Amino acid sequence: MNVRLNRISVWLHKWIGLIVAVQIAFWVIGGLVMVALPIERVRGEHRLAEAPAVQLDLAGAVPLAQAAQAAGVDPAHAELSSTPRGPIWTLSPTEGEAVRLSATTGQPMPAYDAGEAIRLAQGQYRGPGQAISANLLAEAPVETGREGPLWLVDFNDPEGTRFYLDTVTGAVVSRRSDMWTVFDVMWRLHILDFGPAGDNLNSWWLILLAAVSVVVVITGLILLWLRISRDIAVRRVRRS
């Protein structure tokens, strides 16, 4: 009985332990990479230029009542703010989506093209690269954490920086790079979530690996018990 139990335990401990060891290696390597990469650089904060302080021209701005009338909404909240494309009114009704209007004309902000997107992105960029292309995305990629359309502008710097711009204001709403991609891969390997979002800390892969790890621990304890029992038996024989 002990011989069979030992054989089964050794087989399970060896092969299942190998699977667990591979994932542990991923955890260690991924953890090392994530710790080694400065999170500020991963987020691309060092590539976003500091926005200059701009004093809003309240006298030249369209009055709130006029903007609300032009938008056809009764705002529960209104905000006048400065953007790369000029001052805008953001009018938020009690229900429904917010409406954004130019604070200088009282009309919806006109759409802008790829050339303007490149100019806007370059003006908010800090670094050695140049904006080389702009693409209008109908739906924001998952990596941005946003919804709706965005402009994607790529730079030719060593980090492969990419800016995502708001289609109305032209402001950078998300920054990503090749460093972010590496970090994201390491993170996914760390939590074993390979879905679109990559933020599920309770994935089936992780639960399965945890269960398999328990098998490794149990078989290890069985092997330890068998070894101790054998050593005790050998000592008794020697003493007798």
LONU-187878 format. One record per residue: residue in three letters; x, y, z of N, C-alpha, C, O in turn. Coordinates in steps of 0.001 Angstrom, whole numbers, padded with zeros to 6 digits, always signed. Atoms other than C-alpha are relative to their C-alpha. Layout:
REM LONU-187878
AlaXYZXYZXYZXYZ;...
END
This chain:
REM LONU-187878
Met+000831-001204+000000+000000+000000+000000+000868+001258+000000+000639+002195-000766;Asn-000883-001155-000075+002775+002407+000974+000795+000197-001278+001063+001326-001690;Val-000764-000087+001247+004713+001563-002183-000844+000635-001097-000361+001492-001836;Arg+000891-000555+001021+001718+002334-004409-000287+001466+000292-000263+002298-000615;Leu+000262-001386-000383+000896+005503-002471+001209+000872-000286+001067+002008-000737;Asn-001230-000749+000266+004516+006599-002764+000171+000263-001488+000548+001361-001899;Arg-000161-000143+001452+004561+005966-006520-000963+001047-000561-000576+001891-001370;Ile+001001-000956+000480+001328+007901-007117+000350+001423+000448+000250+002372-000330;Ser-000337-001321-000539+002423+010776-004872+001199+000605-000716+001221+001802-001004;Val-001182-000491+000713+005805+011035-006589-000376+000478-001391+000075+001534-001835;Trp+000400-000359+001373+004205+011096-010038-000784+001324+000000-000497+002220-000793;Leu+000801-001227-000062+001631+013757-009078+000848+001188+000423+000743+002273-000149;His-000821-001097-000514+004141+015829-007136+000974+000508-001058+001227+001708-001159;Lys-000997-000386+001010+006647+015807-009980-000631+000758-001162-000158+001837-001522;Trp+000534-000597+001224+004437+016623-012949-000898+001206+000276-000845+002208-000438;Ile+000818-001164-000341+001909+018886-011305+000887+001107+000554+000646+002288+000307;Gly-000950-000981-000507+004774+020583-009493+000710+000736-001121+001037+001915-000988;Leu-000637-000642+001145+006361+021261-012873-000900+001096-000573-000428+002177-000925;Ile+000947-000997+000510+003211+023064-014047-000033+001216+000917+000006+002359+000460;Val+000030-001096-000971+003075+025111-010867+001298+000797-000052+001284+002022+000068;Ala-001303-000679+000043+006802+025889-011143+000084+000959-001181+000658+002042-001068;Val-000010-000873+001176+006319+027319-014638-000760+001291+000301-000296+002383-000030;Gln+000778-001190-000324+003604+029669-013380+000700+000840+001059+000648+002069+001009;Ile-000748-000755-001011+005704+030616-010355+001111+000811-000669+001394+001945-000281;Ala-001035-000725+000746+008477+031542-012791-000601+001227-000683+000009+002296-000693;Phe+000684-001145+000606+005978+033758-014660-000285+001073+001047-000115+002265+000791;Trp+000291-000957-001071+004964+035349-011352+001249+000776+000403+001215+001996+000560;Val-001240-000648-000438+008540+036054-010350+000525+000948-001076+000883+002089-000787;Ile-000488-000838+001102+009594+037353-013777-000910+001208-000199-000444+002339-000342;Gly+000952-001102+000169+006409+039396-014152+000089+001007+001118+000042+002214+000881;Gly-000126-000908-001130+006753+040819-010676+001261+000835-000080+001254+002023+000242;Leu-001261-000726+000145+010376+041742-011339-000122+001100-001049+000335+002223-000838;Val+000160-000986+001076+009472+043497-014597-000882+001157+000461-000562+002319+000211;Met+000927-001047-000425+006555+045388-013039+000616+000903+001061+000329+002100+001107;Val-000674-000807-001011+008690+046526-010118+001114+000840-000633+001357+001975-000224;Ala-001133-000695+000619+011609+047485-012376-000447+001170-000873+000274+002160-001001;Leu+000483-001082+000873+009486+049629-014725-000665+001087+000842-001645+000807+001534;Pro+000638-001100-000754+008686+053033-013170-001431+000203-000485-001668+000365-001682;Ile+001407-000069+000388+004897+053296-013115-000321+001309-000715-001223+001350-001552;Glu+000240-001282+000681+005065+056959-014192+000327-000111-001484-000368+000457-002326;Arg-000372+000177+001404+006842+055924-017395-000944-000977-000690-001251-000821-001872;Val+000966+000942+000565+004474+053000-017913-001269+000749-000403-001842+000489-001461;Arg+001208-000783+000290+001572+055444-017771+000247+001113-001005-000704+001738-001475;Gly-000315-001038+000968+003392+057856-020083-000134+001403+000544-000272+002354-000225;Glu+000149-001328-000599+003146+060738-017619+001136+000935-000397+000937+002145-000500;His-001150-000843+000339+006633+061958-018581-000063+000517-001428+000710+001398-001804;Arg+000131-000446+001383+005514+062376-022199-001113+001029-000190-001288+001554-001290;Leu+001073-000984+000103+002584+064679-021442+000503+001339+000506+000871+001485+001671;Ala-000478-001335-000377+003574+068318-021451-000946+000629+001016-002154+000390+001002;Glu+000824-000695-000998+002379+070447-018562-000811+001080-000697-000275+001931-001407;Ala+000885-000972+000652-000610+072441-019690+000221+001392+000583+000216+001559+001802;Pro-000206-001372-000505+000012+076200-019458-001272+000531+000656-002388+000194+000260;Ala+001152-000611-000676-002215+078161-017139-000675+000983-000947-000027+001876-001493;Val+000760-000865+000902-004935+079841-019177-001136+000654+000781-001936-000026+001423;Gln+001073-000728-000680-007200+082518-017780-001184+000125-000953-001070+000680-002046;Leu+001185-000032+000842-010692+082151-019140-000518+001430-000140-000574+002198+000821;Asp+000569-001326+000278-012147+085226-020778-001505-000067+000244-002284-000351-000665;Leu+001413+000116-000357-015452+085308-018944-000849+001019-000751-001995+000745-001106;Ala+000763-001037+000694-016491+088540-020626-000288-000391-001440-001335-000049-001990;Gly+000190+000380+001393-016023+087041-024070-000727-001318-000181-001019-001709-001311;Ala+000665+001293+000096-017711+083738-023257-001502+000173-000174-002100+001118+000341;Val+001450+000001+000171-021252+082986-024333-000647-000232+001364-000237-001145+002081;Pro+000662+000199-001297-023555+083349-021297-000604-001400+000110-000990-002013-000885;Leu+000505+001349-000234-024731+080128-019736-001424-000166-000526-001739-001180-001150;Ala+001396+000097+000442-028396+080833-020461-000079-000131-001517-000878-000906-002045;Gln-000004+000068+001468-027631+081402-024141+000511-001350-000485-000022-001915-001441;Ala-000545+001304+000378-025530+078225-024338-001023-001095+000252-001180-001998-000571;Ala+001010+001016-000310-028261+076184-022648-001145+000046-000995-001662-000996-001398;Gln+001077-000141+000974-030883+077576-025017+000434-000567-001350-000340-001246-002024;Ala-000498+000508+001278-028699+076788-028034+000091-001530+000016-000145-002181-001002;Ala-000121+001454-000094-028142+073235-026762-001348-000669+000174-001491-001868-000066;Gly+001329+000564-000210-031813+072784-025958-000071-000888+001225-000815-001869+001241;Val+000009+000797-001224-031119+071436-022476-000188+000918+001204+000115+002111+001163;Asp+000115-000704-001271-031934+072459-018932+001061-000607+000921+000808-001614+001582;Pro-001115+000648-000703-028583+071810-017264-000178-000009+001516-000549+000990+002131;Ala-000050+000101-001456-028429+070526-013715+001385+000372+000499+001577+000721+001663;His-001375-000383-000326-024706+071197-013807+000639+000570-001262+000479+000017-002350;Ala-000673-000635+001135-022673+073504-016055+001439+000315+000381+001720+000747+001499;Glu-001416-000253-000268-018918+073850-016350+000632+000695-001201+000491+000248-002339;Leu-000754-000720+001022-016844+076349-018304+001475-000345+000181+002043-000108+001247;Ser-001389+000454-000138-013367+074997-019015+000799+000326-001252+000254+000547-002333;Ser-000914-000258+001109-010336+075602-021183+000475-001326-000587+000785-002252+000162;Thr-000460+001207+000681-009340+072964-023764+000990+000405-001093+001081+001586-001427;Pro-000924-000328+001099-006685+072742-026519-000679+000661-001199-000019+001316-002005;Arg+000722-000604+001117-009409+073834-028952-000789+001235+000425-001652+001707-000315;Gly+000697-001189-000469-010607+076773-026893-000956-000330+001132-001159-001498+001463;Pro+000908+000208-001134-013063+077278-024028-001301-000666-000446-001801-000413-001542;Ile+001259+000675+000314-016155+075088-023923-000916+000019+001216-000475+000087+002363;Trp+001017+000224-001026-019379+074820-021981-000344-001490+000000-000596-002069-001057;Thr+000477+001368-000146-020212+071349-020665-001271+000059+000826-001250+000389+002012;Leu+001313-000097-000640-023902+071177-019849-000534-001402+000265-000736-002188-000661;Ser+000459+001338-000395-025119+068136-017914-001441+000078+000474-001709+000661+001524;Pro+001401+000010-000442-028903+067625-017753-000214-001024+001112+000684-001805+001428;Thr+000316+000953-001058-030604+065656-015005+000054-001423-000528+000525-002326+000162;Glu-000042+001307+000646-030984+062724-017392+000616+000153-001378+000462+001185-002030;Gly-000612-000031+001326-029061+061876-020528+001453+000442+000045+002007+000724+001108;Glu-001416-000332+000105-025592+062702-021770+000239+001509+000032-000634+002309-000306;Ala-000380-001410-000029-023769+065975-021296+000185+000533-001419+000547-000207-002334;Val-000165-000665+001295-023674+068469-024171+001146+000995+000123+001226+001752+001090;Arg-001140-000913-000022-020489+070364-025036-000092+000973-001168-000276+000582-002320;Leu+000103-001072+000999-020551+073687-026866+001210+000914+000107+001815+001054+001170;Ser-001049-001008-000014-017955+076224-027864-000471+001195+000816-001570+001710+000611;Ala+000378-001143-000843-017955+078994-025273+000180+001324-000727-000202+002370-000203;Thr-000180-001237+000759-017023+081529-027954-001103+000195-001044-001423+001325-001414;Thr+001043-000105+001030-019748+080715-030501-001365-000477+000496-002395-000114-000072;Gly+001258+000559-000478-022378+078872-028477-000504-001136-000858-001642-001578-000695;Gln+000368+001083+000900-022418+076168-031151+000829-001253+000311+001879-001166+000947;Pro-000797+001221-000203-021269+072534-031089+001387+000149-000613+001546+000774-001662;Met-001364-000065+000516-017523+072174-031563+000084-000762-001320-000343-001914-001386;Pro-000098+000697+001289-016800+071331-035224+001005-001152+000079+001954-001121+000863;Ala-000924+001129+000041-015106+068051-036008+001337+000456-000563+001406+001450-001286;Tyr-001309-000346+000552-011399+068125-036790+000614-001219-000685+000264-002361-000391;Asp-000553+001074+000829-009303+066107-039228+001314-000533+000576+001743-000134+001659;Ala-001231+000643-000465-006124+064011-038943+001131+001003+000167+001922+000895+001104;Gly-001054-001001-000103-003855+066981-039565-000117+000812+001281+000880+001103+001942;Glu+000231-000741-001235-005431+068893-036709+000280-000879+001219+000797-000400+002229;Ala-000262+000926-001107-005229+065806-034480+001498-000109+000269+001930-000136+001421;Ile-001460+000066-000154-001486+065568-035132+000524+001284+000643+001392+001237+001514;Arg-000451-001279-000563-001033+069261-034353-000347+000092+001483+000476+000517+002293;Leu+000441-000056-001387-003031+069013-031135+000826-000941+000883+001208-000587+001998;Ala-000777+000975-000772-001161+065890-030000+001431+000481+000200+001987+000353+001291;Gln-001370-000487-000103+002236+067410-030749+000099+001138+001018+001100+001254+001725;Gly-000007-001105-000938+001326+070474-028720-000101-000443+001453+000252+000310+002360;Gln+000134+000510-001376+000617+068315-025670+001064-001044+000330+001027-001674+001388;Tyr-001042+001023-000157+003674+066074-026110+001305+000614+000504+001645+001748+000166;Arg-001314-000426-000479+007007+066353-024322+000982-001144-000228+000841-002221+000349;Gly-000976+001040+000280+009962+064415-025679+000644+000184-001354+000422+001193-002024;Pro-000765-000132+001247+012187+063737-028693-000772-000387-001250-000295-000152-002360;Gly+000724+000528+001146+009512+062236-030937-000865+001021-000715-001091+002137-000247;Gln+000924-000795+000793+007247+063610-033611-001249-000831-000275-001167-002042-000478;Ala+001247+000681+000348+003605+062756-034238+000045-000363-001483+000260+000507-002328;Ile-000179+000457+001380+003630+060674-037418-001295-000457-000665-001368-000524-001892;Ser+001253+000452+000618+000063+059451-037908-001150+000213+000973-000962+000251+002189;Ala+001206-000171-000806-003481+059973-036691-001125-000807-000628-001340-000753-001839;Asn+001114+000822+000479-006433+057597-036970-001205+000207+000908-001092+000177+002133;Leu+001236-000166-000754-010014+058179-035926-000593-001376+000265-000937-002102-000668;Leu+000535+001303-000400-011259+055146-033987-001467+000146+000373-001825+001006+001178;Ala+001428-000077-000287-014996+054538-033906-000299-000409+001440-001266+000069+002034;Glu+000173+000444-001379-014657+052819-030536+001344-000024+000694+002320-000529+000140;Ala-001259-000067-000740-011993+053392-027918+000508-001402+000339-000281-002249+000758;Pro-000557+001300-000395-009634+050427-027354-000141-000234+001500-000245+000709+002285;Val+000154+000343-001418-009929+048577-024057+001117+000611+000830+000890+001004+001974;Glu-001146-000485-000767-006448+049758-023024-000153+001444+000462+000550+001881+001374;Thr+000177-001399-000391-007697+053350-022796-000904+000154+001216-000855+001174+001904;Gly+000966-000128-001086-010394+052619-020229-001103+000989-000325-001789+001480+000571;Arg+001009-000978+000430-012677+054879-022276-001049-000664-000878-000927-001829-001256;Glu+001041+000451+000921-015795+054533-024387-000205+001056-001072+000112+002230-000882;Gly+000282-000934+001076-016824+056078-027674+001198+000229-000899+002249-000382-000704;Pro-001076-000256+000961-014701+057445-030525+001152+000806+000603+000956+001622+001503;Leu-001197-000731-000411-011153+058734-030028+000936+000121-001190+000897-000691-002114;Trp-001092-000110+000963-008292+059981-032146+001225-000700+000585+001594-000461+001734;Leu-001253+000651-000395-005191+057770-031960+001141+000653-000776+001142+000661-002007;Val-001156-000650+000626-001923+059622-032627+001263-000727+000449+001523-000857+001645;Asp-001240+000724-000286+001367+057695-032869+001202+000924-000125+001244+001803-000985;Phe-001255-000753+000037+004820+059151-032139+001148-000952-000333+001066-002156-000093;Asn-001142+000821+000417+008173+057942-033444+001135+000008+001025+002302-000142+000664;Asp-001046+000035-001027+010010+058088-030120+000361-001450+000336-000362-002360-000069;Pro-000446+001367-000299+011914+055029-028756-001025-000828+000770-000995-002057+000701;Glu+000979+000731-000812+009018+054109-026453-001271-000341-000762-002145-001034-000241;Gly+001218+000267+000766+006425+053987-029215-001225+000625+000646-002273-000011+000757;Thr+001096-000691-000696+004243+056557-027444-001199+000183-000916-001052+000453-002108;Arg+001235-000280+000737+000634+056871-028529-000952+000763+000913-001159+000407+002073;Phe+000962-000831-000716-001848+059517-027461-001398-000285-000532-001596-000513-001726;Tyr+001408+000102+000384-005617+059151-027461-000648+001336+000322-000594+001807+001458;Leu+000553-001341-000138-007433+062438-028016-001524-000015-000013-002148-000783-000746;Asp+001444-000215+000017-010979+063496-027227-000381+000575-001362+000284+001478-001869;Thr+000387-000442+001346-012806+063992-030516-000653+001380-000008-000822+001976-001072;Val+000621-001321-000069-014447+067203-029290+001010+001054+000431+001188+002063-000250;Thr-000891-001010-000566-011886+069034-027163+001434-000089-000510+002177+000890-000441;Gly-001383+000184+000440-008675+067598-028624+000966-000267+001141+002174-000341+000920;Ala-000853+000249-001161-007365+066937-025115+000437-001461+000041-000309-002349-000370;Val-000494+001367-000167-005228+063865-024412-000726-000619+001185-000639-000117+002306;Val+000759+000654-001066-007428+061503-022410+000649-001305+000442+000290-001856+001483;Ser-000695+001224-000385-005124+058473-022374+001337-000054-000714+001466+000398-001852;Arg-001348+000130+000562-001435+057724-022964+000436-001452+000125+000290-002068+001181;Arg-000491+001376-000016+000024+054361-023904+001302-000070-000791+001633+000853-001536;Ser-001293+000159+000677+003361+053024-025207+000343-001476-000052-000397-002315+000462;Asp-000461+001385+000029+005310+049844-025921+000312-000490+001409+000138-001670+001714;Met-000273+000363-001388+006355+049900-022265-001287-000429+000699-001291-001367+001497;Trp+001295+000364-000561+002688+049802-021312-000397-001401-000469-000918-002194+000315;Thr+000358+001307+000542+002176+046791-023593+000751-001115+000726+000164-002141+001070;Val-000801+000986-000738+005035+044894-021896-000560-000162+001410-000740-001283+001887;Phe+000550+000034-001354+003654+045805-018474-001337-000739+000019-001605-001520+000932;Asp+001319+000627+000066+000163+044687-019526+000124-001513-000165-000620-002267+000462;Val-000219+001441+000186+001447+041282-020719+000455-000643+001306-000039-001704+001685;Met-000483+000528-001272+003323+040751-017455-001122-000054+001035-001218-001010+001805;Trp+001123-000039-000939+000236+041760-015468-000980-001139-000274-001457-001793+000653;Arg+000937+001067+000367-001979+039321-017397+000553-001369+000387-000189-002229+000863;Leu-000616+001259-000416+000492+036491-016798-000023-000133+001518-000095-001240+002050;His-000025+000008-001460+000555+037468-013138-001351-000431+000571-001408-001210+001522;Ile+001334+000317-000532-003217+037231-012619-000726-001046-000840-001843-001443-000511;Leu+000562+001038+000874-003873+034699-015417-001365+000400-000555-002291-000410-000591;Asp+001220-000463+000657-006571+036790-017051+000376+000461-001401+001101+001442-001567;Phe-000339-000313+001387-006352+036852-020844-001209+000548-000759-001245+000524-001989;Gly+001173-000601+000625-009723+038496-021476+000300+001401-000494+001416+001893-000327;Pro-000215-001345+000559-010198+041895-023140+000450+001021+001033+001343+001826+000766;Ala-000322-001008-001016-010041+043893-019909+001293-000314+000735+002058+000596+001055;Gly-001218+000378-000703-007274+041926-018200+000050+000481+001437+001126+000809+001938;Asp+000014-000479-001378-008377+042936-014710-000795-000904+000935-001188-000495+002027;Asn+000763+000946-000818-010169+039841-013402+000935-000754+000941+001726-001590+000504;Leu-000861+000656-000991-008469+038729-010190-000568-001338+000461+000024-002007+001309;Asn+000620+001277-000364-010803+035722-009920-000216-000869-001235-001246-001531-001360;Ser+000131+000784+001225-010184+034070-013284+000035-001496+000308+000594-001927+001316;Trp+000023+001450-000189-010783+030342-013680+001405-000584-000055+001702-001564+000628;Trp-001377+000487+000076-007132+029876-014627+000697+000137+001347+001415-000764+001779;Leu-000637-000236-001292-006012+031372-011337-000568-000932+001069+000168-001466+001899;Ile+000634+000916-000953-008534+029335-009348+000495-001425-000225+000781-002147+000729;Leu-000472+001355+000324-007468+026152-011180+001431-000199+000471+001761-001240+001040;Leu-001399+000128-000416-003787+026816-010527+000103-000066+001517+000940-000797+002047;Ala-000008+000054-001462-004512+027448-006844-000410-001391+000485+000167-001924+001433;Ala+000440+001349-000378-006374+024125-006651+001093-001028-000279+001328-001929+000525;Val-001086+000914+000351-003532+022325-008422+001152+000137+000992+001803-000851+001332;Ser-001071-000218-000974-001059+023900-005997-000289-000735+001307+000626-001204+001984;Val+000380+000744-001204-003008+022328-003144+000367-001472-000150+000816-002108+000804;Val-000376+001398+000264-002459+018919-004764+001498-000193+000196+001932-001198+000759;Val-001454+000080-000174+001283+019614-004862+000365-000008+001480+001234-000768+001907;Val-000276-000059-001443+001258+020511-001164-000392-001315+000679+000359-001836+001505;Ile+000474+001241-000635-000785+017417-000198+000926-001168-000336+001302-001943+000543;Thr-000899+001101+000379+001409+015026-002206+001370+000173+000644+002028-000807+000993;Gly-001273-000250-000685+004477+016698-000722-000059-000449+001449+000896-001036+001958;Leu+000165+000435-001389+003126+016091+002793-000051-001518+000096+000490-002109+001031;Ile+000054+001478+000009+002361+012465+001899+001402-000583-000152+001776-001513+000563;Leu-001368+000485+000198+005907+011951+000609+000847+000224+001246+001673-000617+001601;Leu-000737-000285-001231+007286+013591+003748-000369-001001+001086+000495-001505+001803;Trp+000470+000978-001002+005152+011331+005946+000564-001386-000280+001012-002078+000635;Leu-000550+001317+000360+006241+008219+004019+001491-000065+000293+001990-001089+000761;Arg-001444-000016-000250+009890+009261+004290+000305-000076+001496+001192-000815+001923;Ile-000216+000032-001449+009668+009922+008018-000342-001375+000568+000363-001896+001431;Ser+000394+001333-000471+007822+006626+008552+001070-001032-000337+001382-001906+000471;Arg-001052+000942+000405+010500+004765+006608+001247+000176+000853+001859-000807+001269;Asp-001183-000253-000828+013312+006445+008552-000193-000537+001416+000735-001091+002005;Ile+000280+000516-001349+011632+005554+011864+000088-001511+000020+000621-002106+000956;Ala-000040+001468+000068+011212+001942+010736+001438-000507-000106+001799-001514+000504;Val-001406+000408+000157+014880+001745+009683+000741+000116+001330+001546-000753+001665;Arg-000662-000208-001270+016022+003125+013039-000391-001089+001002+000433-001561+001786;Arg+000445+001056-000906+013894+000591+014899+000694-001322-000307+001073-002064+000599;Val-000671+001240+000410+015418-002252+012890+001448+000010+000446+001960-001003+000925;Arg-001395-000110-000404+018924-001002+013588+000175-000159+001503+001138-000772+001965;Arg-000095+000087-001445+018245-000686+017301-000245-001441+000500+000331-001888+001492;Ser+000300+001377-000399+016828-004196+017471+001125-000941-000422+001050-002144-000172;
END
